[in-house]
Amino acid sequence: MATEKLSDLEYQAWNGLLVTHDRIWREIEAGLAPLNVSMAEYSVLALLAEAGRKGMRMSDLAQRRLMSTGGFTRLADRLESRGLIERQRSAGDGRGFTAVLTRDGRALLRKAWRRQYSDLRRLFLDRLDDDHLRNLAEAWVLLAPEDENTQDGPSGAF
C-alpha cells in the first residue's frame, strides 16, 4: 500500500503556514517578554478588554482561548495574583465566575498592544498588500469551524 503524500503546492502551503506561524509567534512573544506577559496571558487580557467593564465568563474565555477549563483556571490564577484581572460571581446565575480587567491589567495591555502592533506591522502586515490580506482572511473563514464563521470584529489578540 502506497503512502499518500502532499503535492508540492500543498506542502509549500502547509509548511509555509507552520514555519511562518512559529517565527512570528516567537518574535511577538519575545517582544512581550520585557513586559512579563506571555502570548496566552496577553490574549486573555485582550479578550477582556473587548468585553469591556462587564467582563467575560471564565468558561467563555477558556472556550475562546481553546483551553481546557483547568488550564485556563491556572492561567487566570496567575493573572489574578499579579493584579491584572479580578474574578467576580456571575450576575446571571451566581454559580459561575466572570473575569474583568483591573486598572493595572488595562495599563499593561496598552503597553503590550503598542509593542505587539509594531511587531505585527513589521513581521506580517507591512509585507502583504490588501489583496494578499483579503485572500488570507477568506482562507481563514473557509478553514474555521462552522460555529466560528460568524464571529467578527477586531482583536488585539492572537
C-alpha positions as CSV (number, residue, x, y, z in Angstrom):
1,M,0.0,0.0,0.0
2,A,1.4,3.3,-1.1
3,T,1.6,6.2,1.4
4,E,-0.2,9.3,0.1
5,K,1.8,12.5,0.2
6,L,1.2,16.1,-0.3
7,S,1.7,17.7,-3.7
8,D,4.4,20.3,-3.9
9,L,1.9,23.1,-3.7
10,E,0.1,21.5,-0.7
11,Y,3.5,21.1,1.0
12,Q,4.5,24.7,0.3
13,A,1.2,26.0,1.7
14,W,1.2,23.8,4.8
15,N,4.9,24.1,5.6
16,G,4.7,27.9,5.0
17,L,1.9,28.2,7.5
18,L,3.7,26.2,10.2
19,V,7.1,27.9,9.7
20,T,5.6,31.4,9.5
21,H,3.3,30.9,12.5
22,D,6.3,29.7,14.6
23,R,8.6,32.5,13.6
24,I,6.0,35.3,14.0
25,W,4.7,33.8,17.3
26,R,8.2,33.6,18.8
27,E,9.2,37.1,17.7
28,I,6.0,38.6,19.1
29,E,6.3,36.6,22.3
30,A,9.9,37.8,22.6
31,G,8.7,41.4,22.2
32,L,6.2,40.9,25.1
33,A,8.7,39.2,27.4
34,P,10.1,42.5,28.8
35,L,6.6,43.3,30.0
36,N,6.5,39.9,31.8
37,V,3.4,38.8,29.8
38,S,3.1,35.6,27.7
39,M,1.1,35.4,24.5
40,A,-1.6,33.3,26.3
41,E,-1.9,35.9,29.0
42,Y,-1.9,38.8,26.5
43,S,-4.7,37.2,24.5
44,V,-6.9,36.8,27.7
45,L,-6.3,40.4,28.6
46,A,-7.2,41.5,25.1
47,L,-10.4,39.4,25.2
48,L,-11.3,41.0,28.5
49,A,-10.7,44.5,27.0
50,E,-13.0,43.7,24.2
51,A,-15.7,42.6,26.7
52,G,-15.5,45.9,28.5
53,R,-16.2,46.7,32.1
54,K,-18.7,43.9,32.4
55,G,-16.0,41.3,31.8
56,M,-16.5,37.8,30.4
57,R,-17.5,34.5,31.9
58,M,-14.5,32.3,32.7
59,S,-15.9,29.4,30.7
60,D,-16.3,31.7,27.7
61,L,-12.8,32.9,28.0
62,A,-11.5,29.3,28.2
63,Q,-13.5,28.4,25.1
64,R,-12.3,31.4,23.1
65,R,-8.7,30.6,24.1
66,L,-9.2,27.0,23.1
67,M,-8.0,25.9,26.5
68,S,-9.2,23.3,29.0
69,T,-11.1,24.7,32.0
70,G,-8.3,23.5,34.3
71,G,-5.5,25.1,32.2
72,F,-7.4,28.3,31.9
73,T,-8.1,28.4,35.6
74,R,-4.3,28.2,36.3
75,L,-3.7,31.0,33.8
76,A,-6.4,33.1,35.4
77,D,-4.9,32.4,38.8
78,R,-1.6,33.8,37.6
79,L,-3.2,36.9,36.2
80,E,-5.3,37.5,39.3
81,S,-2.2,37.1,41.6
82,R,-0.4,39.7,39.6
83,G,-3.4,42.1,40.0
84,L,-4.2,42.1,36.3
85,I,-7.7,40.6,36.5
86,E,-10.4,40.2,39.1
87,R,-12.9,37.4,39.3
88,Q,-16.5,38.1,40.3
89,R,-19.5,35.9,40.8
90,S,-21.6,36.0,37.6
91,A,-24.6,38.2,38.0
92,G,-26.8,36.0,35.9
93,D,-26.7,32.7,37.8
94,G,-24.3,33.2,40.7
95,R,-22.7,29.9,40.0
96,G,-20.0,30.8,37.5
97,F,-17.4,33.5,37.6
98,T,-16.7,36.5,35.4
99,A,-13.3,37.9,34.9
100,V,-12.7,41.7,34.5
101,L,-9.6,43.7,33.8
102,T,-8.2,45.7,36.6
103,R,-6.7,49.2,36.2
104,D,-3.2,47.5,36.2
105,G,-4.4,45.0,33.6
106,R,-5.6,47.8,31.3
107,A,-2.3,49.6,31.7
108,L,-0.3,46.5,30.9
109,L,-2.5,45.7,28.0
110,R,-1.9,49.2,26.5
111,K,1.8,48.8,26.7
112,A,1.7,45.2,25.3
113,W,-0.6,46.3,22.4
114,R,1.7,49.0,21.3
115,R,4.6,46.5,21.2
116,Q,2.5,43.8,19.5
117,Y,1.1,46.2,17.0
118,S,4.6,47.3,16.0
119,D,5.8,43.7,15.7
120,L,2.7,42.7,13.7
121,R,3.3,45.5,11.2
122,R,7.0,44.6,10.8
123,L,6.6,40.9,10.6
124,F,3.3,40.4,8.8
125,L,1.0,43.2,7.8
126,D,3.6,45.5,6.0
127,R,4.8,42.6,3.9
128,L,1.4,41.9,2.3
129,D,-0.8,44.1,0.2
130,D,-4.6,44.4,0.5
131,D,-5.2,41.5,-2.0
132,H,-2.9,39.2,0.0
133,L,-4.6,40.1,3.2
134,R,-8.1,39.7,1.7
135,N,-7.1,36.2,0.4
136,L,-5.8,35.2,3.8
137,A,-8.9,36.5,5.5
138,E,-11.1,34.5,3.1
139,A,-9.0,31.4,3.6
140,W,-9.3,31.6,7.4
141,V,-13.1,31.8,7.1
142,L,-13.1,28.7,5.0
143,L,-10.9,26.8,7.5
144,A,-12.8,27.9,10.6
145,P,-15.2,25.5,12.3
146,E,-18.8,26.3,11.3
147,D,-19.7,27.9,14.6
148,E,-16.8,30.4,14.3
149,N,-17.6,31.6,10.8
150,T,-20.0,34.2,12.2
151,Q,-17.5,35.7,14.6
152,D,-16.1,39.0,13.6
153,G,-14.6,42.1,15.0
154,P,-11.0,43.3,15.6
155,S,-8.9,41.9,18.3
156,G,-5.5,42.8,19.6
157,A,-5.0,39.2,20.5
158,F,-4.0,36.2,18.6
